[in-house]
Each structure stands twice: as structure tokens, then as C-alpha cells.
Amino acid sequence: MRINIPAVLAEAQAEFDRYETALVTNDVVSLDAFFNDDANVVRYGGGENLYGYAEIRAFRAARSPAGLARTLERTVITTYGEDTAVASTLFRRDNAPGRVGRQTQTWIRFREGWRIVAAHVSVIDEPK
């Protein structure tokens, strides 16, 4: 298996960037489209455990658009073959000093394009 094929890595990076833009602008329609429409998709968030596309979609629809701006750090995207990518990043928000967020996403390329099949988001106190 080839890791980080340049063209595949560029595609995954572009999708990750598009997701980030949709997230911080609360573009719910786009955010919904990034997740695979399937009952097996999982998203663990800062205060919720979401199983299946329907739960993720309901969460997005109800989420407040306030305070979503953030700065990313140490983003690592790794592709495995031509159809799998894992994206991990740290993030900080001005409204949460002393805290650091962590986000991991597993992306799979389907016939209709790249989709997230698993995601984890958590926030911890800044490591000392």
C-alpha cells in the first residue's frame, strides 16, 4: 500500500480545508454532505455521542452558530492507498483560553466523493 500519494493527499487536504470553512461559517448543508449518509457513521463530540448520519445531521441543525471560529495547529493528514485518509488537528478558540481542542476524522472515497465515516472532537486543558 502506498502512503501519501501526492495527488490523493492533495485531494484529502482540499476536502479537509473545505470542511473547515464550512464548520467555522456554520454552513450546515455542506457539513451534512461531508459525512457519509449511513447508520454506521460515528461522531464523538465535546458533549455528545452521535451514531448514524441522522443523529449527526440533527446535531448540526440544532447547534448554535456562535463561537465557531478557531485556529488550527499541527494538522496531519495521511492517506492510505487511493481511498482512505485520516486527518488529525489541534485547534484553539479565543473564547476558550487555556484549552486545546483535538479533532480526528477518517475519510473514505466513495463513488460520490470523499466522506467522513468517523470523527472525534474533544477539548482538554492546555498541557503543561
C-alpha positions as CSV (number, residue, x, y, z in Angstrom):
1,M,0.0,0.0,0.0
2,R,1.3,3.4,-0.9
3,I,1.0,6.1,1.8
4,N,0.6,9.8,0.9
5,I,0.3,9.5,-2.9
6,P,0.8,13.2,-3.7
7,A,-2.4,13.6,-5.8
8,V,-4.5,11.7,-3.2
9,L,-3.0,13.7,-0.4
10,A,-3.8,16.9,-2.2
11,E,-7.5,15.8,-2.7
12,A,-7.8,14.9,1.0
13,Q,-6.2,18.2,2.1
14,A,-8.7,20.1,-0.1
15,E,-11.7,18.3,1.4
16,F,-10.4,18.9,4.9
17,D,-10.0,22.6,4.1
18,R,-13.5,22.8,2.6
19,Y,-14.8,21.1,5.8
20,E,-13.0,23.6,8.0
21,T,-14.5,26.5,6.1
22,A,-18.0,25.0,6.3
23,L,-17.5,24.4,10.1
24,V,-16.4,28.0,11.0
25,T,-19.1,29.6,8.8
26,N,-21.8,27.1,10.1
27,D,-22.6,26.0,6.6
28,V,-24.9,23.2,7.8
29,V,-25.8,22.0,4.3
30,S,-22.2,21.5,3.4
31,L,-21.3,20.0,6.8
32,D,-24.1,17.4,6.3
33,A,-22.7,16.5,2.9
34,F,-19.2,15.8,4.3
35,F,-20.5,12.9,6.4
36,N,-21.4,9.6,4.8
37,D,-25.1,9.1,4.8
38,D,-25.1,5.8,6.7
39,A,-26.2,4.4,10.0
40,N,-22.6,3.3,10.7
41,V,-21.1,6.7,10.8
42,V,-19.9,7.8,14.3
43,R,-19.1,11.3,15.6
44,Y,-17.9,11.7,19.2
45,G,-18.1,15.4,20.1
46,G,-17.3,17.6,23.1
47,G,-20.6,16.8,24.8
48,E,-22.3,14.3,22.5
49,N,-22.0,10.8,21.1
50,L,-23.6,10.6,17.7
51,Y,-24.4,7.3,16.0
52,G,-25.5,7.4,12.4
53,Y,-26.0,10.1,9.8
54,A,-29.4,11.1,11.2
55,E,-28.1,12.0,14.6
56,I,-25.1,13.9,13.2
57,R,-27.5,15.9,10.9
58,A,-29.9,16.6,13.8
59,F,-26.9,17.9,15.9
60,R,-25.8,20.2,13.2
61,A,-29.3,21.6,12.7
62,A,-29.6,22.4,16.4
63,R,-26.1,23.7,17.1
64,S,-25.5,27.4,17.8
65,P,-23.5,29.2,15.2
66,A,-21.8,31.4,17.8
67,G,-18.2,30.9,18.8
68,L,-17.1,28.5,16.0
69,A,-14.1,30.5,14.8
70,R,-10.8,28.7,15.6
71,T,-7.2,28.4,14.8
72,L,-5.7,25.1,13.7
73,E,-2.3,23.8,14.7
74,R,-0.3,20.7,13.9
75,T,-2.7,19.4,11.3
76,V,-1.6,16.0,9.9
77,I,-3.3,14.3,7.0
78,T,-2.2,10.8,6.0
79,T,-3.6,8.9,3.0
80,Y,-3.6,5.1,2.7
81,G,-3.8,3.9,-0.8
82,E,-6.2,5.9,-3.0
83,D,-9.4,5.8,-1.0
84,T,-8.6,6.4,2.7
85,A,-7.4,9.4,4.7
86,V,-7.0,10.2,8.3
87,A,-6.9,13.9,9.4
88,S,-5.9,15.0,12.8
89,T,-5.5,18.5,14.1
90,L,-5.4,20.6,17.2
91,F,-7.5,23.8,17.5
92,R,-7.8,26.8,19.7
93,R,-10.7,29.2,20.2
94,D,-10.4,32.7,21.6
95,N,-13.4,32.0,23.8
96,A,-11.7,29.1,25.5
97,P,-8.3,30.3,26.8
98,G,-6.1,27.6,28.4
99,R,-7.9,24.9,26.4
100,V,-6.9,23.0,23.3
101,G,-9.2,21.0,21.1
102,R,-8.4,17.8,19.2
103,Q,-10.1,16.5,16.1
104,T,-9.6,13.3,14.2
105,Q,-11.5,12.3,11.1
106,T,-11.5,9.2,9.0
107,W,-12.3,9.9,5.3
108,I,-13.2,7.3,2.7
109,R,-13.5,8.0,-1.0
110,F,-16.9,6.7,-2.2
111,R,-18.3,6.9,-5.8
112,E,-19.9,10.3,-4.9
113,G,-16.6,11.6,-3.4
114,W,-14.7,11.8,-0.1
115,R,-16.9,11.4,3.0
116,I,-16.2,11.3,6.8
117,V,-17.1,7.9,8.3
118,A,-15.8,8.5,11.8
119,A,-14.9,11.6,13.8
120,H,-13.8,12.6,17.3
121,V,-13.7,16.0,18.8
122,S,-12.6,16.8,22.3
123,V,-11.2,19.7,24.3
124,I,-8.7,19.4,27.2
125,D,-6.9,21.8,29.4
126,E,-3.7,23.1,27.9
127,P,-0.9,20.5,28.6
128,K,1.7,22.0,30.9
